[in-house]
Amino acid sequence: MGFWSFLKTSEKALDAAADLVEAGANGIDALFFTAEEKSQASMDTIKLWIEIHKTLANESTAKSITRRILAVMIMGSAMLESLFAIGIYPYNPEWSAMVIKVLASQGVMIGSVTIFYFGYYAIKQIVGKK
């Protein structure tokens, strides 16, 4: 029977094989993000967003005041640029197009300020109704 002894397996080898199969199954499962996992991740993100804003809402430090001033400046300049582009269009469409191009290049900054300062209230109303 010494010739066939290589076919015998030990408990350690079986455990290692089982662990390998389990790790492979977990790896395959991690490749797919199901709808349930997506909705759970979204809810966790929204809850974290609301908690962050609850913490920041009562903050009156110099940093938060500076953020508010910067937000007002960014949104104010965006509104002025938009109004200028609309007002100048009948007289000089080229300038209006240039101002709109400049405004579009600031889109990420304007969008970030809008989401950070107004997104909390919108998400709070949506989650509150659900």
Kinemage of the C-alpha trace (Angstrom):
@kinemage 1
@onewidth
@group {chain A} dominant
@subgroup {mainchain}
@vectorlist {calphas} color= white
{ca met a 1} P 0.000 0.000 0.000
{ca gly a 2} L 2.997 2.305 0.182
{ca phe a 3} L 2.610 3.076 -3.501
{ca trp a 4} L -0.952 4.445 -3.038
{ca ser a 5} L -0.152 6.422 0.142
{ca phe a 6} L 0.017 9.700 -1.778
{ca leu a 7} L -3.769 9.475 -2.268
{ca lys a 8} L -4.385 9.708 1.461
{ca thr a 9} L -5.023 13.226 2.728
{ca ser a 10} L -4.584 14.600 6.181
{ca glu a 11} L -7.014 16.791 8.131
{ca lys a 12} L -4.689 19.745 7.633
{ca ala a 13} L -4.779 19.373 3.859
{ca leu a 14} L -8.595 19.121 3.874
{ca asp a 15} L -8.889 22.250 6.007
{ca ala a 16} L -6.519 24.127 3.688
{ca ala a 17} L -8.549 23.058 0.653
{ca ala a 18} L -11.815 24.100 2.315
{ca asp a 19} L -10.325 27.479 3.206
{ca leu a 20} L -9.153 27.926 -0.376
{ca val a 21} L -12.611 27.131 -1.759
{ca glu a 22} L -14.246 29.518 0.741
{ca ala a 23} L -11.810 32.299 -0.111
{ca gly a 24} L -12.504 31.773 -3.820
{ca ala a 25} L -16.267 31.943 -3.245
{ca asn a 26} L -15.897 35.125 -1.187
{ca gly a 27} L -13.727 36.651 -3.914
{ca ile a 28} L -16.314 35.886 -6.583
{ca asp a 29} L -19.089 37.291 -4.368
{ca ala a 30} L -17.099 40.490 -3.862
{ca leu a 31} L -16.963 41.044 -7.631
{ca phe a 32} L -20.718 41.614 -7.831
{ca phe a 33} L -22.488 44.496 -6.064
{ca thr a 34} L -26.135 43.522 -5.713
{ca ala a 35} L -29.022 45.989 -5.661
{ca glu a 36} L -29.552 45.299 -1.959
{ca glu a 37} L -25.899 46.043 -1.193
{ca lys a 38} L -26.107 49.229 -3.281
{ca ser a 39} L -29.181 50.444 -1.419
{ca gln a 40} L -27.586 49.640 1.947
{ca ala a 41} L -24.415 51.516 0.956
{ca ser a 42} L -26.540 54.482 -0.153
{ca met a 43} L -28.432 54.544 3.120
{ca asp a 44} L -25.190 54.354 5.096
{ca thr a 45} L -23.793 57.254 3.047
{ca ile a 46} L -26.904 59.366 3.619
{ca lys a 47} L -26.868 58.634 7.363
{ca leu a 48} L -23.195 59.626 7.549
{ca trp a 49} L -23.910 62.803 5.533
{ca ile a 50} L -26.707 63.794 7.921
{ca glu a 51} L -24.557 63.083 10.994
{ca ile a 52} L -21.736 65.229 9.594
{ca his a 53} L -24.112 68.111 9.003
{ca lys a 54} L -25.678 67.755 12.448
{ca thr a 55} L -22.191 68.167 13.868
{ca leu a 56} L -21.304 71.074 11.598
{ca ala a 57} L -24.637 72.917 11.956
{ca asn a 58} L -23.871 74.255 15.423
{ca glu a 59} L -20.264 75.014 14.687
{ca ser a 60} L -19.261 78.661 14.940
{ca thr a 61} L -15.514 78.365 14.784
{ca ala a 62} L -13.379 80.606 12.616
{ca lys a 63} L -13.034 77.776 10.115
{ca ser a 64} L -16.794 77.333 9.676
{ca ile a 65} L -17.335 81.093 9.388
{ca thr a 66} L -14.614 81.248 6.742
{ca arg a 67} L -16.282 78.383 4.853
{ca arg a 68} L -19.580 80.259 4.878
{ca ile a 69} L -17.941 83.446 3.617
{ca leu a 70} L -16.214 81.524 0.825
{ca ala a 71} L -19.494 79.819 -0.094
{ca val a 72} L -21.284 83.166 -0.321
{ca met a 73} L -18.448 84.586 -2.438
{ca ile a 74} L -18.412 81.590 -4.808
{ca met a 75} L -22.194 81.460 -5.228
{ca gly a 76} L -22.437 85.259 -5.482
{ca ser a 77} L -19.809 85.457 -8.195
{ca ala a 78} L -21.484 82.595 -10.080
{ca met a 79} L -24.827 84.393 -9.969
{ca leu a 80} L -23.249 87.674 -11.073
{ca glu a 81} L -21.464 85.962 -13.952
{ca ser a 82} L -24.744 84.337 -15.022
{ca leu a 83} L -26.624 87.631 -14.890
{ca phe a 84} L -23.819 89.386 -16.747
{ca ala a 85} L -23.849 86.729 -19.487
{ca ile a 86} L -27.618 87.087 -19.860
{ca gly a 87} L -27.499 90.893 -19.821
{ca ile a 88} L -24.637 91.270 -22.290
{ca tyr a 89} L -25.955 88.732 -24.815
{ca pro a 90} L -28.114 91.139 -26.870
{ca tyr a 91} L -25.184 93.544 -27.226
{ca asn a 92} L -22.226 91.168 -27.614
{ca pro a 93} L -22.894 87.407 -27.958
{ca glu a 94} L -19.150 86.631 -28.094
{ca trp a 95} L -18.563 88.073 -24.628
{ca ser a 96} L -21.608 86.255 -23.341
{ca ala a 97} L -20.263 82.960 -24.718
{ca met a 98} L -16.881 83.636 -23.108
{ca val a 99} L -18.470 84.363 -19.721
{ca ile a 100} L -20.534 81.169 -19.957
{ca lys a 101} L -17.352 79.240 -20.820
{ca val a 102} L -15.645 80.677 -17.711
{ca leu a 103} L -18.720 79.810 -15.642
{ca ala a 104} L -18.662 76.240 -16.973
{ca ser a 105} L -14.994 75.880 -15.969
{ca gln a 106} L -16.018 76.698 -12.390
{ca gly a 107} L -18.729 74.009 -12.420
{ca val a 108} L -17.022 71.596 -10.007
{ca met a 109} L -16.420 74.341 -7.454
{ca ile a 110} L -19.962 75.690 -7.718
{ca gly a 111} L -21.448 72.185 -7.610
{ca ser a 112} L -19.409 71.283 -4.528
{ca val a 113} L -20.564 74.360 -2.643
{ca thr a 114} L -24.174 73.750 -3.686
{ca ile a 115} L -24.130 70.111 -2.584
{ca phe a 116} L -22.304 70.819 0.677
{ca tyr a 117} L -24.516 73.692 1.799
{ca phe a 118} L -27.897 72.847 0.265
{ca gly a 119} L -27.675 69.081 -0.180
{ca tyr a 120} L -28.104 68.429 3.539
{ca tyr a 121} L -31.525 70.043 3.637
{ca ala a 122} L -32.694 68.295 0.475
{ca ile a 123} L -31.552 64.858 1.722
{ca lys a 124} L -33.041 65.540 5.146
{ca gln a 125} L -36.441 66.292 3.577
{ca ile a 126} L -36.287 63.210 1.338
{ca val a 127} L -35.227 60.860 4.140
{ca gly a 128} L -37.710 62.468 6.548
{ca lys a 129} L -40.614 61.749 4.183
{ca lys a 130} L -39.555 58.126 3.681
